[in-house]
Amino acid sequence: MEIKDIKADVVHDVVGTFCPIPISETARVMKDMKIGQILELVADDPGVVEDIPAWCKSTGQEFLGLYEEDGEYHLFIRKVKET
């Protein structure tokens, strides 16, 4: 399965925001999600390419991957534990 084929349970758009907003928004949205659900974060801040995987590692969530299209990054995170 390709990253683009992942069906997210929640899509959250943070286009137009910059660090630390994408991280804080990811944490806020994930709090309301159930374990096993997938978040698709849409952002245009290139910092998310490093920041989101690092956040996943530090919080124990599963980073599934990302793709870039038309200047926007689509990042996929599976909630594996409560934050």
VOBA-1610 file (N, C-alpha, C; in pm, whole numbers, padded with zeros to 5 digits, always signed):
BEGIN
Met+00084-00119+00000Met+00000+00000+00000Met+00088+00125+00000Glu+00053+00219-00085Glu+00128+00344-00089Glu+00074+00440+00016Ile+00158+00534+00054Ile+00118+00632+00155Ile-00009+00704+00111Lys-00019+00740-00017Lys-00137+00813-00066Lys-00265+00731-00053Asp-00254+00600-00040Asp-00371+00513-00031Asp-00425+00497+00111Ile-00352+00549+00210Ile-00397+00537+00349Ile-00524+00620+00367Lys-00623+00558+00429Lys-00749+00627+00458Lys-00745+00674+00604Ala-00735+00803+00622Ala-00728+00860+00756Ala-00866+00867+00819Asp-00871+00849+00950Asp-00995+00866+01026Asp-01022+01014+01050Val-00915+01091+01063Val-00926+01234+01089Val-00826+01305+00999Val-00870+01411+00931Val-00781+01496+00852Val-00779+01632+00918His-00659+01681+00946His-00645+01812+01013His-00553+01900+00929Asp-00602+02015+00891Asp-00531+02108+00803Asp-00469+02219+00886Val-00336+02230+00881Val-00266+02338+00950Val-00187+02424+00850Val-00230+02422+00724Val-00164+02501+00620Val-00165+02648+00661Gly-00051+02714+00643Gly-00039+02855+00679Gly+00015+02878+00818Thr+00039+02769+00894Thr+00095+02783+01028Thr+00238+02731+01029Phe+00313+02773+01126Phe+00453+02732+01137Phe+00482+02689+01280Cys+00596+02624+01298Cys+00638+02570+01426Cys+00619+02676+01534Pro+00559+02642+01645Pro+00525+02509+01694Pro+00379+02469+01670Ile+00302+02547+01593Ile+00159+02521+01577Ile+00128+02381+01522Pro+00196+02334+01414Pro+00163+02199+01366Pro+00178+02091+01473Ile+00280+02102+01557Ile+00301+02003+01663Ile+00193+02015+01770Ser+00165+02136+01814Ser+00065+02152+01920Ser-00074+02111+01870Glu-00105+02139+01744Glu-00234+02098+01687Glu-00241+01946+01674Thr-00130+01883+01635Thr-00127+01737+01625Thr-00156+01676+01762Ala-00090+01725+01864Ala-00111+01674+02000Ala-00255+01694+02044Arg-00312+01811+02015Arg-00449+01842+02057Arg-00550+01749+01989Val-00535+01730+01858Val-00628+01646+01784Val-00615+01500+01824Met-00492+01454+01845Met-00470+01314+01880Met-00532+01278+02015Lys-00540+01375+02107Lys-00600+01349+02238Lys-00743+01299+02226Asp-00816+01349+02127Asp-00957+01313+02109Asp-00978+01189+02022Met-00870+01134+01969Met-00881+01018+01881Met-00874+00889+01962Lys-00926+00782+01904Lys-00919+00650+01967Lys-00792+00577+01923Ile-00745+00487+02007Ile-00628+00407+01973Ile-00659+00329+01844Gly-00563+00330+01753Gly-00579+00262+01625Gly-00621+00354+01512Gln-00675+00470+01547Gln-00716+00564+01443Gln-00595+00632+01380Ile-00614+00679+01257Ile-00506+00743+01182Ile-00540+00889+01158Leu-00442+00975+01184Leu-00452+01118+01157Leu-00374+01150+01031Glu-00435+01227+00942Glu-00363+01286+00829Glu-00349+01433+00859Leu-00226+01478+00875Leu-00197+01619+00900Leu-00154+01681+00767Val-00217+01791+00729Val-00183+01861+00605Val-00118+01992+00645Ala+00006+02012+00599Ala+00082+02131+00639Ala+00168+02179+00523Asp+00205+02307+00528Asp+00297+02358+00427Asp+00428+02407+00488Asp+00446+02386+00615Asp+00572+02420+00683Asp+00669+02304+00663Pro+00780+02326+00591Pro+00874+02216+00567Pro+00934+02157+00695Gly+00924+02228+00806Gly+00974+02178+00933Gly+00903+02052+00980Val+00779+02031+00934Val+00705+01913+00979Val+00769+01783+00935Val+00848+01788+00828Val+00912+01667+00775Val+01002+01603+00881Glu+01065+01686+00963Glu+01149+01635+01072Glu+01075+01637+01205Asp+00994+01741+01226Asp+00931+01761+01357Asp+00826+01656+01391Ile+00743+01619+01295Ile+00635+01524+01324Ile+00690+01384+01355Pro+00782+01330+01273Pro+00839+01199+01312Pro+00907+01202+01449Ala+00974+01313+01480Ala+01040+01325+01611Ala+00936+01329+01723Trp+00825+01400+01700Trp+00718+01405+01800Trp+00659+01265+01821Cys+00638+01193+01711Cys+00584+01057+01722Cys+00677+00968+01805Lys+00805+00978+01779Lys+00901+00897+01853Lys+00900+00932+02002Ser+00892+01060+02032Ser+00898+01102+02172Ser+00768+01072+02247Thr+00656+01061+02176Thr+00527+01037+02242Thr+00479+00893+02226Gly+00551+00812+02149Gly+00515+00672+02133Gly+00407+00646+02030Gln+00380+00744+01943Gln+00283+00723+01836Gln+00355+00667+01713Glu+00279+00610+01621Glu+00339+00546+01503Glu+00332+00639+01383Phe+00450+00681+01335Phe+00457+00763+01213Phe+00453+00669+01094Leu+00351+00684+01010Leu+00332+00592+00898Leu+00400+00639+00770Gly+00429+00769+00762Gly+00495+00821+00644Gly+00431+00950+00597Leu+00483+01002+00487Leu+00434+01128+00433Leu+00455+01132+00283Tyr+00382+01222+00222Tyr+00410+01257+00083Tyr+00389+01407+00068Glu+00453+01463-00037Glu+00444+01606-00064Glu+00375+01623-00198Glu+00280+01717-00204Glu+00208+01741-00328Glu+00169+01888-00333Asp+00207+01954-00439Asp+00172+02095-00460Asp+00210+02184-00342Gly+00328+02158-00284Gly+00377+02241-00175Gly+00316+02210-00040Glu+00233+02105-00033Glu+00174+02065+00095Glu+00222+01926+00132Tyr+00246+01909+00262Tyr+00289+01780+00314Tyr+00169+01711+00377His+00155+01583+00347His+00049+01501+00404His+00119+01396+00490Leu+00102+01406+00621Leu+00171+01318+00715Leu+00068+01230+00785Phe+00102+01103+00801Phe+00009+01006+00857Phe+00064+00949+00988Ile-00021+00955+01091Ile+00018+00911+01226Ile-00092+00820+01280Arg-00052+00703+01328Arg-00147+00613+01392Arg-00134+00630+01544Lys-00248+00650+01610Lys-00248+00660+01756Lys-00235+00520+01814Val-00129+00496+01888Val-00107+00363+01946Val-00114+00366+02099Lys-00116+00487+02157Lys-00131+00496+02302Lys-00188+00632+02337Glu-00244+00641+02455Glu-00300+00768+02501Glu-00188+00869+02524Thr-00217+00994+02492Thr-00116+01099+02511Thr-00149+01181+02633
//
